Amino acid sequence: MCLGIPGRIVAITDETRMTALAEVSGVRREVNIACVLDRPIAALVGEWALIHVGFAMALIDADEAARTLDALRDLGEAQEALEAMAEGQKALEGGA
């Protein structure tokens, strides 16, 4: 299973190499946009994409991006809660 993280394409960095700068939760990184290049390259600026290991894999709309980011935040919070519960259980059992 692979997980795509929503990111917004904010700039084209190299047309020849088909790379762009994408912002993912406030962090900017260069990604390859060859898989989503279905229009003139400059038209991708401002678009949302699902990004996986440095590649924009699919274009998505802003609503889907927001729902996915919310779900990922919820998963992270759930994981933190589960880890805290496990630590609490270890402490009750006398382990550390």
Backbone hydrogen bonds in HBPLUS format (Angstrom, degrees):
<---DONOR---> <-ACCEPTOR-->    atom                        ^
c    i                          cat <-CA-CA->   ^        H-A-AA   ^      H-
h    n   atom  resd res      DA  || num        DHA   H-A  angle D-A-AA Bond
n    s   type  num  typ     dist DA aas  dist angle  dist       angle   num
A0005-ILE N   A0051-ILE O   2.86 MM  46  5.08 164.9  1.89 142.0 139.6     1
A0051-ILE N   A0005-ILE O   2.85 MM  46  5.08 165.9  1.87 129.5 134.2     2
A0007-GLY N   A0049-ALA O   2.87 MM  42  5.49 152.8  1.94 157.2 166.4     3
A0049-ALA N   A0007-GLY O   2.85 MM  42  5.49 157.2  1.90 157.3 165.0     4
A0008-ARG N   A0023-GLU O   2.94 MM  15  5.22 154.3  2.01 143.9 142.6     5
A0023-GLU N   A0008-ARG O   2.81 MM  15  5.22 160.9  1.84 145.7 148.2     6
A0009-ILE N   A0047-GLU O   2.87 MM  38  5.60 165.6  1.89 172.5 172.9     7
A0046-GLY N   A0009-ILE O   2.64 MM  37  5.35 171.8  1.65 155.9 159.0     8
A0010-VAL N   A0021-LEU O   2.76 MM  11  5.66 159.7  1.80 157.6 164.8     9
A0021-LEU N   A0011-ALA O   2.69 MM  10  5.09 160.8  1.72 146.4 153.2    10
A0013-THR N   A0019-THR O   2.97 MM   6  5.58 148.3  2.07 121.7 130.6    11
A0014-ASP N   A0019-THR O   3.25 MM   5  5.20 164.7  2.27 133.6 130.2    12
A0018-MET N   A0014-ASP O   2.87 MM   4  5.78 112.8  2.33 138.3 156.2    13
A0019-THR N   A0014-ASP O   3.02 MM   5  5.20 163.4  2.05 140.6 145.7    14
A0018-MET N   A0015-GLU O   3.20 MM   3  4.78 143.5  2.34  90.4 101.1    15
A0033-ILE N   A0018-MET O   2.83 MM  15  5.63 168.8  1.84 153.1 156.8    16
A0020-ALA N   A0031-VAL O   2.86 MM  11  5.48 156.7  1.92 156.1 164.0    17
A0031-VAL N   A0020-ALA O   2.80 MM  11  5.48 159.8  1.84 159.1 166.2    18
A0022-ALA N   A0029-ARG O   2.87 MM   7  5.54 175.0  1.87 156.5 156.5    19
A0029-ARG N   A0022-ALA O   2.91 MM   7  5.54 156.0  1.97 153.2 160.2    20
A0024-VAL N   A0027-VAL O   2.70 MM   3  5.14 167.8  1.72 153.8 153.2    21
A0027-VAL N   A0024-VAL O   2.98 MM   3  5.14 165.4  2.00 114.8 118.5    22
A0032-ASN N   A0054-GLY O   2.83 MM  22  6.21 164.2  1.85 152.7 153.4    23
A0056-ALA N   A0032-ASN O   2.90 MM  24  6.11 171.7  1.90 169.5 168.3    24
A0036-VAL N   A0033-ILE O   3.09 MM   3  5.56 149.9  2.18 113.9 122.4    25
A0037-LEU N   A0034-ALA O   3.46 MM   3  5.24 168.8  2.47 102.0 104.9    26
A0038-ASP N   A0036-VAL O   2.88 MM   2  5.79 118.6  2.26 116.2  99.2    27
A0043-ALA N   A0040-PRO O   2.89 MM   3  5.54 145.4  2.01 120.8 130.8    28
A0044-LEU N   A0041-ILE O   3.14 MM   3  5.73 166.1  2.16 116.7 121.0    29
A0045-VAL N   A0042-ALA O   3.33 MM   3  5.91 163.3  2.36 113.7 117.9    30
A0047-GLU N   A0044-LEU O   2.95 MM   3  5.37 163.9  1.98 134.7 137.4    31
A0060-ILE N   A0048-TRP O   2.98 MM  12  5.45 163.3  2.01 127.5 132.1    32
A0050-LEU N   A0058-ALA O   2.78 MM   8  5.37 155.6  1.83 154.6 163.1    33
A0057-MET N   A0050-LEU O   2.75 MM   7  5.63 159.9  1.79 172.5 177.9    34
A0052-HIS N   A0055-PHE O   2.90 MM   3  5.36 161.1  1.93 152.5 155.3    35
A0055-PHE N   A0052-HIS O   2.95 MM   3  5.36 153.7  2.02 118.3 126.7    36
A0065-ALA N   A0061-ASP O   3.02 MM   4  6.30 157.7  2.07 152.5 159.6    37
A0066-ALA N   A0062-ALA O   2.96 MM   4  6.17 158.6  2.00 146.7 151.7    38
A0067-ARG N   A0063-ASP O   2.96 MM   4  6.23 163.3  1.98 152.0 156.4    39
A0068-THR N   A0064-GLU O   2.92 MM   4  6.06 159.5  1.96 149.0 154.7    40
A0069-LEU N   A0065-ALA O   2.91 MM   4  6.11 162.1  1.94 151.2 156.3    41
A0070-ASP N   A0066-ALA O   2.94 MM   4  6.11 157.2  1.99 148.5 154.8    42
A0071-ALA N   A0067-ARG O   2.98 MM   4  6.19 158.8  2.02 146.0 151.6    43
A0072-LEU N   A0068-THR O   2.91 MM   4  6.16 156.8  1.97 150.8 157.2    44
A0073-ARG N   A0069-LEU O   2.96 MM   4  6.18 155.3  2.03 146.2 152.7    45
A0074-ASP N   A0070-ASP O   2.92 MM   4  6.18 160.9  1.96 151.2 156.4    46
A0075-LEU N   A0071-ALA O   2.89 MM   4  6.15 154.6  1.95 147.3 154.3    47
A0076-GLY N   A0072-LEU O   2.98 MM   4  6.22 155.1  2.04 145.2 151.7    48
A0077-GLU N   A0073-ARG O   2.94 MM   4  6.25 156.6  2.00 151.5 157.8    49
A0078-ALA N   A0074-ASP O   2.88 MM   4  6.09 156.0  1.93 148.6 155.5    50
A0079-GLN N   A0075-LEU O   2.89 MM   4  6.09 156.3  1.94 147.6 154.0    51
A0080-GLU N   A0076-GLY O   3.00 MM   4  6.24 157.9  2.05 146.0 151.8    52
A0081-ALA N   A0077-GLU O   2.98 MM   4  6.23 155.6  2.05 146.3 152.9    53
A0082-LEU N   A0078-ALA O   2.92 MM   4  6.19 157.8  1.97 150.8 156.6    54
A0083-GLU N   A0079-GLN O   2.93 MM   4  6.17 158.6  1.98 151.0 156.8    55
A0084-ALA N   A0080-GLU O   2.94 MM   4  6.16 154.3  2.01 146.5 153.6    56
A0085-MET N   A0081-ALA O   2.93 MM   4  6.16 154.6  1.99 147.1 154.1    57
A0086-ALA N   A0082-LEU O   2.95 MM   4  6.18 156.0  2.01 146.9 153.3    58
A0087-GLU N   A0083-GLU O   2.96 MM   4  6.19 155.8  2.02 146.4 152.7    59
A0088-GLY N   A0084-ALA O   2.93 MM   4  6.13 157.2  1.98 146.7 153.1    60
A0089-GLN N   A0085-MET O   2.89 MM   4  6.14 152.2  1.97 147.1 154.7    61
A0090-LYS N   A0086-ALA O   2.98 MM   4  6.24 155.8  2.04 146.4 152.7    62
A0091-ALA N   A0087-GLU O   3.01 MM   4  6.28 156.8  2.06 148.6 154.6    63
A0092-LEU N   A0088-GLY O   3.02 MM   4  6.30 153.0  2.10 145.4 152.4    64
A0093-GLU N   A0089-GLN O   3.00 MM   4  6.23 144.7  2.13 145.1 154.7    65
A0095-GLY N   A0090-LYS O   2.81 MM   5  4.95 140.3  1.97 158.4 150.6    66
A0094-GLY N   A0091-ALA O   3.14 MM   3  5.08 155.5  2.20  99.3 106.4    67
